[in-house]
Amino acid sequence: MPSVSPFAGKPVDPDRLVNIDALLDAYYTRKPDPSIATQRVAFGTSGHRGSSLHTSFNENHILSISQAIADYRKNAGITGPLFIGIDTHALSRPALKSALEVFAANGIEVRIDDKDGYTPTPVISHAILTCNRGRSSDLADGVVITPSHNLPEDGGFKYNPPHGGPADTDITKVIENAANDYMAKGMQGVARVSFEQALAAPTTRRHDYINPYVDDLAAVVDMDIIRESGISIGIDPLGGAAVDYWQPIIDKYGINATIVSKEVDPTFRFMTADWDGQIRMDCSSPYAMARLVQMKDRFDIAFANDTDADRHGIVSGKYGLMNPNHYLATAIEFLFNNRANWNPAAGVGKTVVSSSMIDRVAKEIGRKLVEVPVGFKWFVDGLYNGTLGFGGEESAGASFLRRDGTVWSTDKDGIILGLLAAEITARTRQTPGAAYEAMTKRLGTPYYARIDAPADPAQKAILKNLSSEQIGMSELAGEPIVSTLTNAPGNGAAIGGLKVSARDGWFAARPSGTENVYKIYAESFKSEAHLKTIQTEAQDAISALFAKAAQK
């Protein structure tokens, strides 16, 4: 990774904040050209993202995506309500207006927040699943308008079908292709009414998102033991969509919690800069989380969420901000030892680039490990049918089952992961940081890092389509290689890169979907020096692959 900016962890100068007026003006005035690759609709692992200033997230994008979703619903026979929510990014509200204009014109019953507020991603998933419980027809689905923790000038738009989780590639490709076709045809075929007509339409209905979600939390986390313990809890919404959810949670369950800031500002001027000097609401970054980390001694446990509250950041007293991999391993150990009503066969879900500490924990607690490619969509079916008790990503996104072993959400839920940290602290009388430290004494200490290396589009294509034989490695940092994978062992799906493992270390390499780089994830159970050797050998091997391809 490039060197850390001198601005990292510090408040951002006002003259470096995004110009909101210019951002909103560009949303309406700039018209994307789908013949330009960077201006096309492109669904990644979490929907379409971009910025109006770069002509990659503009009114025509949202109008065309919304019409494509309307078409998909019709062809798939989805006739129930569409739950829709936004986060606090500046582009989210205009995108909501655009979407409503199209959905109303298509006669789709849409549920919007009854207070014109913000709605976290997991709340939309919970609403879809709650509505669909016991139904076989008139199923609901949803849209979340958010670019997650990305920059203040970014926007995002993602679709969740009736299973409540992120749409899979088969669905997003249909939506993506149709949306680009509409733009290529000058928006011909996109049905639309005025925003005033959309709001007044009988199909646009107000919905209470807060209370049903808050009232149901005791079904997934032991709120009683948190209250009875009296532990002090610090909560930072980071100016995101969960900002109006925490006080109702505190009031309903009587927990001893303090919301350290309720400020909402589309420039996110209250944030400290991330590692590169940019504002990014990344609750797994010690630089973006500097405010809450500085308060670590004020609370027994503290946590934050990113802007759409699908990620978590856990500040564990003297241990500070926990590495996401460390908390995932701790959460897994606690949950499977304290959820007596879960299916004894329910497995542990992790991505191929998550820490192997999770593998060791799963073995210790006697649970099946299900290792899948990057993307939370791979956990949806398992969480839905209860064959996975937990699904988590190294990027601080996870969800788990209700206490009775049934589905809670099929999308990432940073709210319950924060409350789980409080339950762990209340029940065990030690923080998750202390629990992880004890875990390393039994299972070893991992050294984990991700670095980025340059790669042009042709090189990224080579990496994405590798076969296991092409890498040609027999040893990794002095140890025999035990596996070279291009497909995930948990479900056989393509990794979109490769993973090479030895006894005490591994690396995985994947091309970036948005930048001219590839990502090397690596881990050692020996030392930092061993980790560096793994990283060097990984980069050397891939550079040799690129050189060989260039010679051909």
Salt bridges, closest charged atoms under 4 A:
GLU59 OE1 - LYS31 NZ 3.40
GLU59 OE2 - ARG192 NH2 2.64
ASP87 OD2 - HIS89 ND1 2.88
GLU101 OE1 - ARG192 NE 2.73
GLU109 OE2 - ARG111 NH2 2.76
GLU109 OE2 - ARG205 NH1 3.58
ASP114 OD1 - LYS115 NZ 3.57
ASP116 OD1 - ARG206 NH1 2.48
ASP141 OD2 - ARG73 NE 2.88
GLU176 OE2 - LYS173 NZ 3.13
ASP215 OD1 - LYS252 NZ 3.72
ASP216 OD2 - HIS126 NE2 2.85
ASP216 OD2 - ARG402 NH2 2.72
ASP222 OD2 - ARG403 NH2 3.77
ASP222 OD2 - ARG427 NH2 2.71
ASP224 OD1 - ARG227 NH1 3.16
GLU228 OE2 - ARG227 NH2 3.89
ASP236 OD1 - ARG291 NH2 2.96
ASP265 OD2 - ARG269 NE 2.98
ASP274 OD2 - ARG280 NH1 2.82
ASP276 OD2 - ARG280 NH2 2.86
ASP297 OD1 - LYS296 NZ 3.55
ASP308 OD2 - LYS158 NZ 3.68
ASP310 OD2 - LYS158 NZ 3.97
ASP310 OD2 - LYS412 NZ 3.55
GLU333 OE2 - ARG442 NH2 2.51
ASP359 OD1 - LYS350 NZ 2.73
GLU364 OE1 - ARG442 NH2 2.93
GLU371 OE2 - LYS499 NZ 2.59
GLU393 OE1 - LYS412 NZ 3.58
GLU423 OE1 - ARG339 NH2 2.96
GLU423 OE2 - ARG427 NE 3.92
ASP452 OD2 - ARG450 NH2 3.22
GLU479 OE2 - ARG503 NH2 3.89
GLU479 OE2 - LYS526 NZ 3.28
ASP504 OD2 - ARG503 NH2 2.90
